Amino acid sequence: MSKSRRAVLALGAAAIADQAFAQRGAAAANTPTAADTSAWERYETRLRDRLKDAGGGTFDLSAARIVLNITNRARAVADKPPVVWHEELADTARAHAGDLARRGYVEHVSPEGFEPSHRFWLISRTTIGSPSENIAYHRGSDAPATPADLVKLWRNSPGHWRNLLRPTHTHAAFAIVRRPEKAWLVGLFARPLATLTEPLALRATGPEISRALRGLATDLHASVSIPQGSRMGAVNGPPPVLQITATRAAGLGDFDVIGGPIFLAGS
């Protein structure tokens, strides 16, 4: 690797550590409220548009699969179980990678205040699960960054590497968007709790919501609440932005509330 290439990769690693990973969990105070239907709908539309146009770049689908192989080799060396590709995680990773490319930023939290889980819960319409996210960014005029180059940025960032090796993760997916002299890699990791029997519409009606809840095992204690990491806001009547949630045992007498699809309450 040339000296200039190493310098660019080192610059990318610093940008990730300082700008992106430190943003994780910082969105709650700035996330649009559950009363702000238009904000959630606009962001969902933006993400869907990025799935179509890759933010003006190109999705490198084969390279994304190579990242999965590199990840599982690293997990094997660390004596951690492999992760399995998850297509709804992949769609969410592609949408965010495209948004990073379109708007030219490198952060986990969107300019509107949405965090990685919100993206997944807006894009994924069947999975109950709370993902965690890694981002890598490369800029340079020499040869395009390889999947190994991009994963190396995570290797040099302790927080990202711990996330990649987390033993509780069972599923993952990756997306790479390329533009001239630039590349963005987004990785999502999760341990899904359950899958809805049918996709839940973004604008969900009462019967659709009831079917989603009835289709989940009773011991999961499925319910409806405002989206995790958001605030209620000023509303008259039920909040218009809601989310399917369920519980998972997290130790003796303890449990985690796991998020599922976010939806806009319909008539």
N, C-alpha and C positions, 0 to 999 in steps of 0.2 A: 504494500500500500504506500502511495506517495506521501511526502510530508504534508502537502496541501490537503490531501484527502483526510489524513489523520486530524489535521487542524479543524476541518469542517465538521467531522464527526464529533470531535471534542466540543466544538461550539454547540452542536445540536444537543449533546448530552447535557450541557449546562443549561440550555434553554428549557429542556424537559424538566430537569430537576427544579429549576427556579420558578418557572412560569406555570407548569402544568401539574406536576404531582402535588405541589403544595396547595393547589386549589381544591383538592378532593375534600368533600364534606363542607365546603365554605359557602354553598349556594343557599342554604336554608333561609337566611335573612333576606335574600334578594329574589328568591323564586316567586314568580307571579302567584297570587292567591288563588284559592279554589273558586273565588267569585269571578275571576277574570277569564271567562270562557274564551274570549277572542285571542288572548295571548297563547293559551295552550293549543288552540286550533291552528293559529298561524305557525307555531313552531312545528307542529305535526306536519303541516303542509310543506314547510321548508325542508324537513327531513325527507319526506316522500319525493320532493323534487330533486334532492341530491342523489337519491337512488337512481334517478333517471339520467342525470347529466354529470355525475361525479364531480360537481363543482367546477366544471370546465376542464377537468383533467380526464384521466383514464383509469379505470379499475384494473389493477394487475391481479387477476383472480388466481393465476397459477402461483405467483409469488406468495399470496396469502396462505395457500395450502402448504407451501414450503415452510412458512413460519410455524404452522401447526407441527410439522415434523421436527423442526429445530426445538420447539418448546417441549415436545414429548421426549426427545433425546436428553435435554437438560433435566427434565423431571426424573427420568430413569437414572441418570447419574446421581441425582440427589435422593434416590430411593423414594420417589413420590409416584403415585399412580398416574397413568396417562389421562389426558383429557380428550373428550370426544367432540368433534365438530357439531355445532348447533346452528341451524340455519337462521333462526330468529336473532340470535346473537350476531350472526354475520350481517344480516340486513342492518342492524343497528350500528355496527362498526362501519359499514360502508356509508351509511347516512352521515355519521359524524365526520368521517374522513373527508367526504365530499364537502361538508360544511366548513371544515378547517381550510380546505383548498379554496373554496369560493370566497371566504371572508379573510383569509390570510392570518389566522391566529393559531396558537398551539396551547390549548388549555382544555381541561376536563369540563369546566363550567362554561356554558354558552354565554354570549353577551347579554342574553335575556335573563340569565340566572338559572337555567335548567342544568341539572347535573346528570351523570351517566345513567343512573337508574331511571330518571324521568324519560330519557330517550328510549330506553329499552321498553318501558311500560307503555309508551306511546306507539312504538313500532311493532312490538310483539303483541299479538292479539290472542295468544293461547297459553303462554307460559307464566306460571307463578314462580318468580325467582328474582333475586336481588343481585345484579352483576357488579363487578369491579372492573376498572378500566386502566389500561396502559396506553400511552401515546409515545411515538417516536417521530422525529422530524429530521430530514436530511436536506441540506442545500449545498450545491457545489456544481462547478462547471465541468468536472471530469466525468468519468464513467458513472452511469446511474447506480444508486445505492442498491446493493443486493439485499435479499431477506436477512442474510447473516449480518451484514453491516448494520441494519436497522435493529435487529435483536441485540446486537452488541451494545447499543445505546442503553437498552434496559439492563444489560448485564453490568454496566458501569453505574447504575443508579440503584442503590440498595432497596429502596421502597418498591420500585418496579420489579426487581428481581424476586423479592419476597412474594409479591403478588403472583408472579408467574409460577412460582414453586409451591404455592399454598396447597397443602395436602387435601383440604376439604373441597377444592374445585373438582368438578367432574366433567364439565363441558367448557368449551371455549370456541372462539372464532376470531378471525382477523381480516382486516381490509387494508389494502395499500392503494392509495391514489397517487398517480404520477402526473406532474406537470413539468415543463422544461426546466431542468436543473433543480427540481424539488421533488420530494417524496414524503408522504405522510403515512404512517402506520398506526392503526388503532387496533388494540386487542381487548376483547371482553372475556371475562372468566366468571363462571357461576356454578352453583349447585342447585339446579331447579328443584322445586318442591313438588309441583304437580302441573298437569296440562289440562286445559279446559276441553270439553268434548267437542266444542265448535268455536271458531273465532268470534270474539266479542267485537261488535261494531264500535267505531269511535263514538258515534251517536247511538247509544244503546237505549232501548225501550225497557219498560218494566218486565215484560215476559222474557226478553233476552237475558236480562240481569238475573232473574229468578232461575232460568235454566242453567246459567253459569254456576250459580251457587249450589244448586241441587246436584250438579254433576261432579262436585268435589266430595271426597271422602268426609264423613261426618267428624272424624277425629281431627281434621284440619281446622275446624272452627272458622270456616270461611265467613267473611263479612264484607261490608261496604263502608268505606271511610273516605275522607279527603286524601289526596295524594300525600304519601310520606314525604317529609322534607318541605312541605308547603304550609301556608297559614290559611285560615278560613276566609278572612276578608269580610267585608260588609255585604250581607245577602239578606234578602227577604224570602223566607222559606228555605227549602233544602238547597244545599250548595250545588251549583251546576256542574262542577268538575269533581269526579269521584274515582274510586279505585277499588278493585277486588283485592282483598288481602286474606291471608291464611296464616296459621301458626305452625312453628316447628320446634320440637323440643330442643333445648340448648343446654341441658344439664339438669341436675336434680332440682325439681321445683321451679325451673326457669324455662322460658321459651322465647323464640324470636318471632316477630311479626314480619312476614315475607310479602312483598308487594307483587301484584299482578297487573293486568291491563288497566290503564287509565281510560276513562270514558267520560263523555259529556252526556249528562242526563237528558234523555229525550222524552217525548210524550208517549 
